[in-house]
């Protein structure tokens, strides 16, 4: 089965909470990093420092992690302001290099 066939047949959205918070979860809180969740994840990693949210300057992240391909995701200054205020932000990554998929990403710095 190819990756494309797998993704097309996935049907259900699977959310994987990645590490990033001192509280051991994906929901923000005690550490220096915001909580992140990448839907339909297959090895990608996004680490957003709380300091980035506080700085409030647009930034693009690469999320390849252990996957065989990369995506990028950009958080705008306005979205960082929302994160700094405790509001979660939902983003969409760039498409994969073979244009078969992207990922919905939730970031929470509360």
C-alpha positions in Angstrom: 0.0 0.0 0.0 1.4 3.4 -0.9 1.3 6.4 1.5 -1.3 8.0 -0.8 -3.5 5.0 -0.7 -3.2 4.9 3.1 -4.1 8.5 3.5 -7.0 8.3 1.1 -8.3 5.3 3.0 -7.8 6.7 6.4 -11.4 8.0 6.6 -11.2 9.1 10.2 -9.2 12.0 11.6 -6.6 10.8 14.0 -5.1 13.4 16.3 -1.8 12.8 17.9 -0.7 15.0 20.7 3.0 15.8 20.5 5.3 16.5 23.4 6.1 20.0 24.1 4.7 21.0 27.5 6.1 20.6 30.9 2.8 19.1 32.1 3.4 16.1 29.8 0.4 16.8 27.6 -0.4 18.7 24.4 -2.4 21.5 26.0 0.2 24.1 27.0 0.8 25.1 30.5 3.8 24.5 32.7 6.7 24.3 30.2 8.4 26.7 27.8 6.6 25.3 24.8 3.1 25.6 23.5 1.0 22.4 23.1 0.6 21.2 19.5 -1.6 18.6 17.9 -1.1 17.5 14.2 -4.1 15.7 12.7 -3.4 12.6 10.5 0.1 12.7 11.8 2.8 10.3 10.6 5.9 11.5 12.3 5.7 15.2 12.0 6.8 17.5 14.9 6.0 21.1 15.6 7.6 22.9 18.5 6.4 26.4 19.2 8.1 28.2 22.0 6.0 30.3 24.3 8.6 33.1 23.8 7.6 33.1 20.1 4.0 33.8 21.1 5.1 36.6 23.4 7.4 38.1 20.7 4.4 38.2 18.3 6.4 38.2 15.1 5.2 36.1 12.2 7.3 32.8 11.9 7.3 29.8 9.6 8.1 26.4 11.1 9.3 23.2 9.3 7.5 20.1 10.7 9.3 17.2 9.1 10.3 15.5 12.3 10.6 11.7 11.6 8.4 11.8 8.5 9.9 11.2 5.0 8.8 14.6 3.8 8.4 18.2 5.1 5.6 20.6 5.5 5.7 24.2 6.7 3.3 26.1 8.8 3.2 29.9 9.3 1.9 31.5 12.4 1.1 35.2 11.8 1.6 38.0 14.3 -2.2 38.2 14.9 -2.3 34.4 15.6 0.6 34.8 18.1 -1.4 37.6 19.8 -4.3 35.1 20.1 -2.0 32.4 21.5 -0.4 34.9 24.0 -4.0 35.7 25.1 -4.8 32.1 25.7 -6.8 31.4 22.6 -6.0 28.2 20.7 -5.2 28.6 17.0 -6.0 26.1 14.2 -3.7 26.2 11.2 -3.2 24.3 8.0 0.3 23.2 6.9 1.6 23.5 3.4 0.9 20.6 1.1 3.3 17.7 1.0 6.0 17.8 -1.8 3.9 15.3 -3.8 0.8 17.5 -3.2 -1.2 14.6 -1.8 -2.0 16.0 1.6 -1.7 18.7 4.2 -2.3 18.7 8.0 -4.6 20.6 10.4 -2.6 21.7 13.3 -3.9 23.0 16.7 -1.6 25.2 18.9 -2.4 26.2 22.4 -0.1 28.3 24.7 -2.4 28.6 27.7 
